[in-house]
Amino acid sequence: MIPTVANLAGGGPTYIWTPSLPMPLLRLVTEAGLLDAWLVADLLAAIGAIGVLAAAATAVREYAVAATLLALVTAVSLAATATGALLPLCYALVYTAGLVLVRRARPFST
């Protein structure tokens, strides 16, 4: 997966969203007691684990779960690009491509 390669090329797993978060948003996450969960989600997205979960959900025909996972990563990654960060943009593009593939596997309207 392209994001995983880009992430690991930097010397190991790194966060993709956290360095790009505006300070007020990071402060809100911290004050809400969600920083640990945020960092775990950030690393899971960065190493491709959320993509693997979406692929597994697709394999068992849980298309809505797969689409939700991919859409969340895409949305947060696109939001992180607002600060000019390029790595989140790579993740947004790849996870969006995954979302398109899930959509093609099974249309949402059944």
Backbone as ProteinMPNN parsed JSONL, in Angstrom:
{"seq_chain_A": "MIPTVANLAGGGPTYIWTPSLPMPLLRLVTEAGLLDAWLVADLLAAIGAIGVLAAAATAVREYAVAATLLALVTAVSLAATATGALLPLCYALVYTAGLVLVRRARPFST", "coords_chain_A": {"N_chain_A": [[0.851, -1.177, 0.0], [0.603, 2.192, -0.846], [0.616, 4.477, 1.038], [1.608, 3.201, 3.354], [4.185, 2.433, 2.583], [5.265, 4.98, 2.092], [5.142, 6.0, 4.665], [6.743, 4.227, 6.192], [9.168, 4.592, 4.934], [10.253, 6.773, 6.07], [11.681, 5.94, 8.269], [10.283, 4.439, 10.067], [7.07, 3.737, 11.637], [5.037, 6.586, 11.584], [3.031, 9.336, 12.733], [0.309, 10.548, 10.792], [-1.628, 12.523, 10.836], [-1.529, 13.998, 13.255], [0.802, 15.78, 13.485], [-0.077, 17.736, 11.75], [-2.311, 18.869, 12.793], [-4.212, 21.712, 13.722], [-3.38, 23.737, 16.537], [-5.571, 24.546, 18.287], [-7.464, 22.504, 17.787], [-6.031, 20.204, 18.484], [-5.733, 20.751, 21.177], [-8.425, 20.61, 21.998], [-8.932, 17.863, 21.536], [-7.154, 16.771, 23.37], [-8.073, 17.872, 25.837], [-10.544, 16.661, 25.941], [-9.868, 14.177, 26.657], [-9.165, 12.37, 24.731], [-6.768, 11.976, 23.478], [-5.007, 9.72, 23.538], [-6.557, 7.746, 22.215], [-6.849, 9.048, 19.782], [-4.164, 9.137, 18.861], [-3.639, 6.399, 18.579], [-5.529, 5.719, 16.575], [-4.523, 7.327, 14.558], [-1.969, 6.187, 14.063], [-2.822, 3.591, 13.294], [-4.167, 4.161, 10.914], [-2.037, 5.204, 9.48], [-0.258, 3.04, 9.154], [-1.697, 1.413, 7.593], [-3.527, -0.322, 8.701], [-6.226, 0.268, 9.091], [-7.113, 0.261, 6.508], [-6.764, -2.45, 5.957], [-8.658, -3.528, 7.723], [-10.946, -2.497, 6.493], [-10.809, -3.863, 4.063], [-11.169, -6.468, 5.002], [-13.766, -6.217, 6.011], [-15.098, -5.79, 3.624], [-14.657, -8.252, 2.411], [-16.296, -9.914, 3.902], [-18.676, -8.968, 3.179], [-19.614, -6.667, 4.44], [-20.257, -3.954, 3.555], [-21.026, -1.332, 4.238], [-19.673, -0.872, 6.642], [-17.018, -1.044, 5.765], [-16.959, 1.099, 3.935], [-17.481, 3.228, 5.66], [-15.222, 3.22, 7.386], [-13.177, 3.78, 5.513], [-14.049, 6.246, 4.52], [-13.935, 7.875, 6.801], [-11.156, 7.96, 7.356], [-10.303, 9.181, 5.008], [-11.631, 11.687, 5.181], [-10.521, 12.851, 7.533], [-7.857, 12.906, 6.766], [-7.951, 14.625, 4.539], [-8.737, 16.955, 5.849], [-6.449, 17.413, 7.343], [-4.699, 18.162, 5.371], [-5.189, 20.793, 4.959], [-3.429, 22.341, 6.317], [-1.268, 22.359, 4.735], [0.177, 20.044, 4.648], [1.65, 17.317, 2.978], [1.817, 14.494, 3.179], [-0.593, 13.528, 4.468], [-2.304, 14.01, 2.319], [-1.574, 12.094, 0.432], [-2.451, 9.801, 1.762], [-5.196, 10.374, 1.861], [-5.853, 10.229, -0.851], [-5.287, 7.521, -1.476], [-6.939, 6.096, 0.344], [-9.378, 7.057, -0.56], [-9.417, 5.918, -3.093], [-9.686, 3.268, -2.291], [-12.237, 3.45, -1.214], [-13.729, 3.901, -3.517], [-13.339, 1.43, -4.768], [-14.663, -0.272, -2.95], [-17.213, 0.7, -3.257], [-17.678, -0.052, -5.886], [-17.623, -2.78, -5.57], [-19.966, -3.353, -4.282], [-22.887, -1.726, -4.696], [-24.254, 0.934, -2.685], [-26.973, 1.232, -2.491], [-29.361, -1.101, -1.916]], "CA_chain_A": [[0.0, 0.0, 0.0], [1.459, 3.366, -1.019], [0.866, 5.24, 2.264], [2.457, 2.456, 4.278], [5.558, 2.562, 2.079], [5.691, 6.359, 2.338], [5.288, 6.172, 6.099], [7.884, 3.458, 6.684], [10.389, 5.107, 4.326], [10.769, 7.809, 6.965], [12.406, 5.36, 9.384], [9.383, 3.739, 10.977], [5.716, 4.295, 11.644], [4.882, 7.95, 12.088], [1.673, 9.857, 12.672], [0.054, 11.296, 9.566], [-2.509, 13.665, 11.062], [-1.241, 14.765, 14.47], [1.668, 16.952, 13.262], [-0.764, 18.721, 10.919], [-3.485, 19.41, 13.484], [-4.108, 23.046, 14.312], [-3.276, 23.656, 17.985], [-6.862, 24.539, 18.997], [-8.084, 21.187, 17.647], [-5.246, 19.287, 19.311], [-6.089, 21.073, 22.563], [-9.757, 20.038, 22.231], [-8.789, 16.407, 21.624], [-6.47, 16.484, 24.63], [-8.956, 18.205, 26.954], [-11.646, 15.695, 25.959], [-9.323, 12.897, 27.093], [-9.15, 11.481, 23.573], [-5.476, 12.004, 22.802], [-4.501, 8.359, 23.351], [-7.349, 7.108, 21.156], [-6.501, 9.746, 18.542], [-2.84, 8.691, 18.417], [-3.768, 5.009, 18.119], [-6.208, 5.758, 15.276], [-3.585, 7.945, 13.615], [-0.98, 5.163, 13.677], [-3.496, 2.517, 12.566], [-4.397, 4.64, 9.548], [-0.743, 5.4, 8.836], [0.385, 1.779, 8.762], [-2.592, 0.707, 6.694], [-4.38, -1.28, 9.411], [-7.634, 0.585, 8.858], [-7.374, -0.241, 5.162], [-6.903, -3.904, 6.067], [-9.973, -3.758, 8.33], [-11.956, -2.227, 5.468], [-10.749, -4.984, 3.123], [-11.79, -7.609, 5.672], [-15.206, -5.955, 6.035], [-15.582, -6.012, 2.263], [-14.626, -9.695, 2.156], [-17.459, -10.542, 4.54], [-19.826, -8.238, 2.637], [-20.053, -5.574, 5.321], [-19.839, -2.821, 2.732], [-21.237, -0.067, 4.95], [-18.571, -0.745, 7.608], [-15.809, -0.745, 4.988], [-17.07, 2.459, 3.403], [-17.379, 4.171, 6.782], [-13.815, 3.282, 7.793], [-12.407, 4.469, 4.477], [-14.494, 7.642, 4.445], [-13.414, 8.599, 7.972], [-9.722, 8.227, 7.155], [-10.206, 10.168, 3.931], [-12.068, 13.0, 5.673], [-9.528, 13.4, 8.465], [-6.641, 13.174, 5.989], [-8.177, 15.849, 3.766], [-8.723, 18.077, 6.792], [-5.054, 17.663, 7.73], [-3.974, 18.804, 4.267], [-5.46, 22.23, 4.989], [-2.255, 23.019, 6.866], [-0.202, 22.273, 3.745], [0.894, 18.776, 4.771], [1.481, 16.494, 1.788], [1.646, 13.076, 3.493], [-2.017, 13.198, 4.606], [-2.946, 14.023, 1.003], [-1.334, 10.76, -0.144], [-3.365, 8.886, 2.445], [-6.558, 10.683, 1.423], [-6.034, 9.713, -2.21], [-5.306, 6.056, -1.471], [-8.146, 5.628, 1.017], [-10.489, 7.365, -1.462], [-9.406, 4.86, -4.106], [-10.279, 2.108, -1.636], [-13.67, 3.703, -1.099], [-14.283, 3.671, -4.854], [-13.354, -0.018, -4.993], [-15.746, -0.836, -2.14], [-18.46, 1.137, -3.911], [-17.846, -0.877, -7.083], [-17.877, -4.15, -5.14], [-21.384, -3.471, -3.948], [-23.531, -0.415, -4.565], [-24.834, 1.168, -1.359], [-28.422, 1.05, -2.541], [-29.644, -2.523, -2.117]], "C_chain_A": [[0.897, 1.242, 0.0], [1.662, 4.158, 0.271], [1.781, 4.519, 3.234], [3.911, 2.572, 3.868], [6.088, 3.961, 2.353], [5.958, 6.585, 3.813], [6.54, 5.471, 6.599], [9.209, 3.934, 6.094], [11.036, 6.174, 5.201], [11.471, 7.252, 8.188], [11.527, 4.644, 10.387], [8.023, 4.372, 10.971], [5.693, 5.692, 12.259], [3.423, 8.366, 11.961], [1.498, 10.623, 11.38], [-0.769, 12.551, 9.814], [-2.029, 14.57, 12.181], [-0.306, 15.951, 14.224], [0.989, 18.061, 12.467], [-1.97, 19.348, 11.592], [-3.246, 20.845, 13.942], [-4.129, 22.914, 15.844], [-4.624, 23.696, 18.702], [-7.559, 23.171, 18.923], [-7.345, 20.152, 18.491], [-5.561, 19.509, 20.792], [-7.463, 20.492, 22.909], [-9.693, 18.522, 22.392], [-8.17, 16.028, 22.963], [-7.389, 16.73, 25.821], [-10.135, 17.245, 27.072], [-11.175, 14.313, 26.417], [-9.217, 11.878, 25.966], [-7.793, 11.385, 22.88], [-4.933, 10.601, 22.56], [-5.236, 7.649, 22.224], [-7.026, 7.725, 19.8], [-5.173, 9.231, 17.998], [-2.872, 7.246, 17.918], [-4.436, 4.978, 16.744], [-5.295, 6.321, 14.199], [-2.556, 6.921, 13.138], [-1.621, 4.02, 12.906], [-3.783, 2.919, 11.123], [-3.078, 4.731, 8.796], [-0.104, 4.095, 8.382], [-0.53, 0.92, 7.894], [-3.54, -0.258, 7.373], [-5.862, -0.992, 9.203], [-8.031, 0.143, 7.451], [-7.56, -1.743, 5.155], [-8.25, -4.258, 6.69], [-11.094, -3.526, 7.311], [-11.983, -3.352, 4.429], [-11.409, -6.224, 3.719], [-13.306, -7.44, 5.723], [-15.814, -6.177, 4.653], [-15.654, -7.503, 1.958], [-15.822, -10.421, 2.767], [-18.753, -9.785, 4.207], [-20.44, -7.23, 3.599], [-19.607, -4.264, 4.667], [-19.994, -1.484, 3.442], [-20.117, 0.173, 5.966], [-17.294, -0.357, 6.874], [-15.832, 0.689, 4.483], [-16.92, 3.497, 4.504], [-15.935, 4.335, 7.23], [-12.993, 4.094, 6.792], [-12.775, 5.953, 4.388], [-13.97, 8.467, 5.616], [-11.937, 8.938, 7.801], [-9.533, 9.28, 6.069], [-10.548, 11.563, 4.429], [-11.032, 13.628, 6.598], [-8.238, 13.738, 7.711], [-6.791, 14.444, 5.161], [-8.173, 17.084, 4.668], [-7.291, 18.428, 7.189], [-4.265, 18.331, 6.612], [-4.191, 20.307, 4.238], [-4.275, 23.009, 5.54], [-1.066, 22.96, 5.914], [0.593, 20.979, 3.809], [0.607, 17.895, 3.552], [1.238, 15.022, 2.097], [0.176, 12.726, 3.72], [-2.755, 13.191, 3.265], [-2.763, 12.676, 0.306], [-2.293, 9.75, 0.463], [-4.804, 9.124, 1.995], [-6.819, 10.107, 0.039], [-6.14, 8.194, -2.221], [-6.56, 5.519, -0.792], [-9.399, 5.96, 0.193], [-10.57, 6.322, -2.57], [-10.005, 3.576, -3.537], [-11.784, 2.245, -1.514], [-14.365, 3.476, -2.444], [-14.366, 2.174, -5.144], [-14.458, -0.703, -4.189], [-17.086, -0.498, -2.785], [-18.731, 0.285, -5.141], [-18.143, -2.329, -6.717], [-19.359, -4.354, -4.853], [-21.965, -2.077, -3.828], [-24.219, -0.278, -3.208], [-26.341, 0.966, -1.37], [-28.726, -0.423, -2.859], [-31.127, -2.749, -2.29]], "O_chain_A": [[1.85, 1.318, 0.775], [2.805, 4.492, 0.582], [2.633, 5.141, 3.869], [4.779, 2.786, 4.714], [7.226, 4.12, 2.795], [6.903, 7.287, 4.174], [7.319, 6.057, 7.351], [10.264, 3.708, 6.687], [12.231, 6.442, 5.081], [11.831, 8.022, 9.079], [11.999, 4.278, 11.463], [7.828, 5.428, 10.37], [6.265, 5.929, 13.323], [2.675, 7.8, 11.164], [2.43, 11.279, 10.915], [-0.63, 13.537, 9.09], [-2.116, 15.792, 12.064], [-0.591, 17.045, 14.711], [1.433, 19.208, 12.507], [-2.59, 20.255, 11.037], [-2.188, 21.153, 14.491], [-4.835, 22.057, 16.377], [-4.814, 22.939, 19.653], [-8.175, 22.737, 19.896], [-7.974, 19.316, 19.141], [-5.643, 18.554, 21.564], [-7.645, 19.942, 23.995], [-10.329, 17.962, 23.285], [-8.609, 15.079, 23.612], [-7.478, 15.892, 26.718], [-10.665, 17.034, 28.163], [-11.979, 13.39, 26.551], [-9.182, 10.672, 26.21], [-7.681, 10.779, 21.814], [-4.44, 10.322, 21.467], [-4.609, 7.019, 21.372], [-6.938, 7.022, 18.793], [-5.064, 8.922, 16.812], [-2.204, 6.912, 16.939], [-3.961, 4.286, 15.843], [-5.295, 5.846, 13.064], [-2.304, 6.805, 11.939], [-1.026, 3.52, 11.951], [-3.653, 2.101, 10.212], [-3.002, 4.38, 7.618], [0.528, 4.053, 7.327], [-0.158, -0.188, 7.507], [-4.292, -0.955, 6.692], [-6.668, -1.92, 9.145], [-9.16, -0.297, 7.231], [-8.413, -2.263, 4.434], [-8.914, -5.189, 6.236], [-12.072, -4.273, 7.276], [-13.053, -3.749, 3.969], [-12.125, -6.946, 3.025], [-14.048, -8.398, 5.507], [-16.924, -6.695, 4.535], [-16.6, -7.965, 1.32], [-16.302, -11.416, 2.222], [-19.777, -9.948, 4.871], [-21.645, -6.978, 3.567], [-18.715, -3.571, 5.155], [-19.166, -0.592, 3.259], [-19.665, 1.306, 6.13], [-16.573, 0.544, 7.301], [-14.839, 1.408, 4.592], [-16.295, 4.536, 4.296], [-15.47, 5.456, 7.433], [-12.221, 4.975, 7.17], [-11.907, 6.806, 4.202], [-13.602, 9.629, 5.442], [-11.517, 10.064, 8.068], [-8.692, 10.17, 6.202], [-9.833, 12.52, 4.132], [-10.704, 14.806, 6.459], [-7.602, 14.753, 7.996], [-5.864, 15.251, 5.087], [-7.66, 18.136, 4.284], [-6.958, 19.602, 7.353], [-3.264, 18.996, 6.876], [-3.454, 21.025, 3.562], [-4.129, 24.2, 5.264], [0.017, 23.448, 6.237], [1.586, 20.831, 3.097], [-0.545, 17.747, 3.146], [0.519, 14.356, 1.352], [-0.276, 11.703, 3.206], [-3.723, 12.45, 3.094], [-3.687, 12.174, -0.335], [-2.88, 8.937, -0.251], [-5.549, 8.169, 1.773], [-7.891, 9.557, -0.213], [-6.997, 7.64, -2.909], [-7.182, 4.584, -1.297], [-10.38, 5.218, 0.244], [-11.66, 5.891, -2.944], [-10.747, 2.877, -4.227], [-12.521, 1.274, -1.69], [-15.463, 2.922, -2.494], [-15.357, 1.705, -5.705], [-15.115, -1.614, -4.691], [-17.985, -1.338, -2.841], [-19.88, -0.065, -5.414], [-18.831, -3.031, -7.458], [-19.924, -5.406, -5.152], [-21.571, -1.32, -2.941], [-24.708, -1.261, -2.652], [-26.921, 0.569, -0.359], [-28.389, -0.919, -3.933], [-31.561, -3.887, -2.472]]}, "name": "protein", "num_of_chains": 1, "seq": "MIPTVANLAGGGPTYIWTPSLPMPLLRLVTEAGLLDAWLVADLLAAIGAIGVLAAAATAVREYAVAATLLALVTAVSLAATATGALLPLCYALVYTAGLVLVRRARPFST"}
